[in-house]
Amino acid sequence: MALPFDPADLPTGIAMPLSPLVARVLAPNPSPFTYTGTQTYLAGAHDVAVIDPGPDDPAHLAALTAAIAGRPVVAILCTHTHRDHSPAARPLSDATGAPIIGCAPLTLDDDGPRADAAFDAAYRPDRVLGDGDRVSGQGWTLEAVTTPGHTSNHLCFALSQEQALFTGDHVMGWSTSVISPPDGDMSAYMRSMQRLLDRDDYVYYPAHGEPIDNPQRLVRGMMGHRKQREGQILRFLERNGTSAIPDMVAEMYKGVDPRLHPAAGRSVLAHLIDLDGRGIAAPQPDGRWQIA
């Protein structure tokens, strides 16, 4: 599938400073679902935390080692366990002696269309963070913010010294997050989005895409987009009666590359499950849906 950029032109393997306490290293795994690739962040100046170490790729691990530059690694933090985010945690831990800290382990058979969305079955954290739990180093503190939705174990990490939030895949800088049942949950996602809207973060650092410097505006827009999509689904069902998801996708995603329609179908399914939970839509025995 064609990408809107040449992966050879991207600055992978280079530590790019973003603030006095934050640098990023782009992994060489661009795709239609990871955009330019997974961004690993280093938080701290004298000692560091590594956030979302990324895929277990020798070139990326070498780039992270170079970016760490001999500084103590306090922790290796994972926002969630999709395999473009957490597999490098164990080899990086073996190399640095740092503990793996963050989201809970989670392994499911994902029946969706996204190859990158497979879970990292080898992920074994040394410590699982709950909401509000903290990890600190010299001049920095990271606080876990639970944000289920994209996955049930998803965490964001707040850097209080800079009013920054590392958002993983919950809020990305280039696209809305895929919500793919059975683990992806639209109801939980919208609650998590509201939670971020109620915060006062100054900047978001997503795992994919550029930093977001007006985060509340983006969150409001993303929540509005989901509400618009819900409205489209309901209007389709009201107009057409009992309907199948591929028929909804064909109409609602006109102009979108048909190869992305299976992923769009997962999002539509997530909306329908949410509507079912609220008593608005109902599944039928043949897999079709209708207004409740």
C-alpha positions as CSV (number, residue, x, y, z in Angstrom):
1,M,0.0,0.0,0.0
2,A,1.5,3.4,-1.0
3,L,2.6,5.8,1.7
4,P,2.4,9.6,1.3
5,F,6.1,9.9,1.8
6,D,9.3,8.1,1.0
7,P,10.4,6.1,4.1
8,A,14.0,6.5,3.0
9,D,13.7,10.2,3.6
10,L,12.7,9.9,7.2
11,P,15.2,10.6,10.1
12,T,15.1,7.1,11.7
13,G,17.8,6.3,14.2
14,I,18.5,9.9,15.2
15,A,17.7,11.4,18.7
16,M,15.7,14.5,17.9
17,P,15.4,16.9,20.9
18,L,11.8,18.2,21.4
19,S,12.2,20.0,24.7
20,P,14.7,20.3,27.6
21,L,13.5,17.0,28.9
22,V,12.2,15.1,25.8
23,A,13.8,13.5,22.8
24,R,12.5,11.1,20.3
25,V,13.9,8.3,18.1
26,L,11.8,7.1,15.1
27,A,11.8,3.4,14.5
28,P,12.2,2.1,10.9
29,N,8.7,0.6,10.7
30,P,6.5,3.0,8.5
31,S,3.2,1.6,7.3
32,P,-0.3,2.7,6.5
33,F,-1.1,2.0,10.1
34,T,2.0,3.3,11.9
35,Y,2.4,6.4,9.6
36,T,6.1,7.3,9.6
37,G,6.8,4.6,12.2
38,T,6.7,4.2,16.0
39,Q,8.3,7.0,18.0
40,T,10.2,6.1,21.1
41,Y,10.7,8.9,23.6
42,L,13.4,9.6,26.1
43,A,12.3,11.6,29.1
44,G,14.9,13.2,31.3
45,A,18.3,14.9,30.9
46,H,20.7,13.3,33.4
47,D,19.0,10.0,33.7
48,V,16.1,8.8,31.5
49,A,12.9,6.9,31.0
50,V,12.4,5.2,27.7
51,I,8.8,5.3,26.6
52,D,7.4,2.8,24.0
53,P,10.7,1.2,23.1
54,G,9.2,0.0,19.8
55,P,9.8,-3.1,17.7
56,D,12.6,-5.6,18.4
57,D,14.7,-4.3,15.5
58,P,18.6,-4.3,15.8
59,A,18.9,-0.9,14.1
60,H,16.4,0.7,16.4
61,L,17.9,-0.8,19.5
62,A,21.3,0.5,18.4
63,A,19.8,3.9,17.9
64,L,18.3,3.9,21.3
65,T,21.6,2.9,22.9
66,A,23.3,5.8,21.1
67,A,20.6,8.2,22.2
68,I,20.8,7.0,25.8
69,A,24.6,7.8,25.6
70,G,25.6,6.0,28.7
71,R,23.1,7.7,31.0
72,P,21.3,5.7,33.7
73,V,17.9,4.3,32.5
74,V,15.5,4.5,35.3
75,A,12.6,2.7,33.6
76,I,11.4,1.3,30.3
77,L,7.7,2.3,30.0
78,C,5.1,0.8,27.7
79,T,1.8,2.5,26.9
80,H,0.3,-0.8,25.6
81,T,1.4,-4.1,24.2
82,H,0.8,-4.0,20.4
83,R,3.9,-5.3,18.8
84,D,5.1,-2.0,17.3
85,H,5.4,-0.6,20.8
86,S,6.7,-3.1,23.4
87,P,8.9,-5.9,21.9
88,A,12.1,-4.0,22.3
89,A,11.5,-3.6,26.0
90,R,13.2,-6.9,27.0
91,P,16.4,-6.6,24.9
92,L,16.7,-3.0,26.0
93,S,16.2,-4.0,29.7
94,D,18.9,-6.7,29.2
95,A,21.3,-4.2,27.8
96,T,20.7,-1.4,30.4
97,G,19.5,-3.2,33.5
98,A,16.4,-1.0,33.6
99,P,13.1,-2.4,34.8
100,I,10.1,-2.7,32.4
101,I,7.3,-0.7,33.9
102,G,3.9,0.4,32.7
103,C,0.9,-1.3,31.2
104,A,-0.4,-4.7,32.3
105,P,0.4,-7.7,30.0
106,L,-2.4,-8.5,27.5
107,T,-2.4,-11.1,24.8
108,L,-5.5,-11.8,22.7
109,D,-6.1,-13.4,19.3
110,D,-6.9,-10.2,17.3
111,D,-9.3,-11.1,14.5
112,G,-9.0,-7.7,12.9
113,P,-7.2,-6.8,9.7
114,R,-4.2,-4.9,11.1
115,A,-1.0,-6.9,11.2
116,D,0.6,-4.3,13.4
117,A,-2.2,-4.7,16.0
118,A,-1.1,-8.2,17.1
119,F,-0.3,-8.3,20.8
120,D,3.2,-8.8,22.1
121,A,2.9,-12.2,23.8
122,A,6.4,-12.0,25.3
123,Y,5.8,-8.8,27.2
124,R,6.5,-9.3,30.9
125,P,6.7,-6.1,33.0
126,D,8.6,-6.0,36.2
127,R,6.0,-3.5,37.6
128,V,2.5,-2.7,36.5
129,L,1.4,0.9,37.0
130,G,-2.1,1.8,38.1
131,D,-3.7,5.2,37.6
132,G,-1.7,7.9,39.3
133,D,1.3,5.8,40.0
134,R,4.6,7.6,39.4
135,V,8.2,7.0,38.2
136,S,10.8,9.6,38.9
137,G,14.3,10.5,38.0
138,Q,16.6,13.6,38.4
139,G,14.4,16.6,37.6
140,W,11.4,14.6,36.1
141,T,8.4,12.7,37.1
142,L,6.1,10.6,35.0
143,E,2.6,9.7,36.2
144,A,0.4,7.0,34.7
145,V,-3.0,8.0,33.3
146,T,-5.2,5.1,32.5
147,T,-6.8,5.5,29.0
148,P,-8.5,2.3,27.9
149,G,-10.2,2.2,24.5
150,H,-7.6,1.5,21.8
151,T,-6.7,-1.4,24.0
152,S,-8.0,-2.3,27.5
153,N,-4.5,-1.9,29.0
154,H,-3.6,1.4,27.4
155,L,-1.8,4.0,29.6
156,C,-0.6,7.6,28.9
157,F,2.2,9.1,30.8
158,A,2.2,12.7,32.1
159,L,5.4,14.6,32.5
160,S,4.4,17.2,35.1
161,Q,7.5,19.4,34.7
162,E,6.5,20.3,31.1
163,Q,2.7,19.7,31.3
164,A,3.3,17.1,28.6
165,L,1.5,13.9,28.0
166,F,2.9,10.9,26.1
167,T,-0.3,9.6,24.5
168,G,0.8,6.3,22.8
169,D,-1.9,5.3,20.3
170,H,-4.8,6.9,22.3
171,V,-4.3,10.2,20.6
172,M,-2.1,10.3,17.5
173,G,-0.8,13.2,15.5
174,W,-1.9,12.0,12.1
175,S,-5.1,9.9,12.4
176,T,-7.8,8.8,14.9
177,S,-7.0,5.6,16.8
178,V,-8.4,2.3,15.5
179,I,-10.8,0.8,18.0
180,S,-11.0,-2.9,17.2
181,P,-13.2,-5.3,19.2
182,P,-13.1,-7.5,21.1
183,D,-10.4,-5.7,23.2
184,G,-10.9,-2.2,21.6
185,D,-13.9,-0.6,23.3
186,M,-15.6,2.6,21.9
187,S,-17.4,3.4,25.2
188,A,-14.1,3.2,27.1
189,Y,-12.4,5.2,24.4
190,M,-14.9,8.1,24.7
191,R,-14.6,8.1,28.4
192,S,-10.8,8.2,28.2
193,M,-11.0,11.1,25.6
194,Q,-13.3,13.1,28.0
195,R,-10.7,12.5,30.8
196,L,-8.0,14.0,28.6
197,L,-10.2,16.9,27.7
198,D,-10.6,17.7,31.4
199,R,-6.8,17.9,31.8
200,D,-4.6,20.9,31.3
201,D,-1.8,19.4,29.3
202,Y,0.2,21.8,27.2
203,V,1.5,19.4,24.6
204,Y,0.9,15.7,23.5
205,Y,3.7,13.5,22.3
206,P,2.0,10.7,20.3
207,A,3.6,7.4,19.3
208,H,2.8,8.3,15.6
209,G,2.8,11.7,14.2
210,E,4.1,15.1,15.2
211,P,3.7,16.7,18.7
212,I,0.3,18.3,19.3
213,D,0.5,21.8,20.7
214,N,-3.3,22.5,21.1
215,P,-4.3,19.1,22.5
216,Q,-7.8,20.1,23.9
217,R,-8.9,21.4,20.5
218,L,-7.7,18.1,18.8
219,V,-9.5,16.0,21.5
220,R,-12.7,17.9,21.0
221,G,-12.4,17.4,17.2
222,M,-11.8,13.7,17.6
223,M,-14.7,13.2,19.9
224,G,-16.9,15.2,17.5
225,H,-15.7,13.0,14.7
226,R,-16.8,9.8,16.6
227,K,-20.2,11.4,17.3
228,Q,-20.6,12.2,13.6
229,R,-19.7,8.6,12.6
230,E,-22.3,7.3,15.1
231,G,-24.9,9.6,13.6
232,Q,-24.0,8.2,10.1
233,I,-24.5,4.7,11.3
234,L,-27.9,5.5,12.9
235,R,-29.1,7.3,9.8
236,F,-28.0,4.3,7.6
237,L,-29.9,1.9,9.8
238,E,-33.0,4.1,9.9
239,R,-32.9,4.4,6.1
240,N,-32.0,0.8,5.1
241,G,-33.3,-1.3,8.0
242,T,-31.4,-4.4,9.0
243,S,-27.9,-4.0,7.5
244,A,-24.5,-5.6,7.3
245,I,-21.3,-3.8,8.3
246,P,-19.7,-4.0,4.8
247,D,-22.6,-2.2,3.3
248,M,-22.3,0.6,5.9
249,V,-18.6,0.9,5.2
250,A,-19.1,1.1,1.5
251,E,-21.3,4.1,1.9
252,M,-19.7,5.9,4.8
253,Y,-16.1,5.5,3.6
254,K,-16.5,6.5,0.0
255,G,-13.2,7.9,-1.4
256,V,-11.2,5.9,1.1
257,D,-8.8,3.3,-0.3
258,P,-10.9,0.1,-0.3
259,R,-7.9,-1.8,1.2
260,L,-8.5,0.2,4.4
261,H,-12.2,-0.8,4.5
262,P,-11.6,-3.9,6.7
263,A,-10.1,-1.6,9.4
264,A,-13.0,0.8,8.9
265,G,-15.3,-2.1,9.5
266,R,-13.7,-2.7,12.9
267,S,-14.4,0.9,13.9
268,V,-18.0,0.6,12.7
269,L,-18.4,-2.6,14.8
270,A,-17.0,-0.8,17.8
271,H,-19.6,1.9,17.4
272,L,-22.4,-0.7,17.0
273,I,-21.3,-2.5,20.1
274,D,-21.4,0.8,22.0
275,L,-24.9,1.6,20.6
276,D,-26.1,-1.9,21.6
277,G,-24.8,-1.3,25.2
278,R,-26.9,1.9,25.2
279,G,-30.0,0.2,23.9
280,I,-30.0,2.1,20.6
281,A,-29.0,-0.6,18.1
282,A,-29.2,-4.4,18.2
283,P,-27.3,-7.3,16.5
284,Q,-29.2,-10.0,14.6
285,P,-28.5,-13.7,14.5
286,D,-27.1,-13.4,11.0
287,G,-24.6,-10.8,12.0
288,R,-26.5,-7.9,10.6
289,W,-27.6,-4.9,12.7
290,Q,-30.8,-2.8,13.1
291,I,-32.2,0.0,15.3
292,A,-33.3,-1.4,18.6
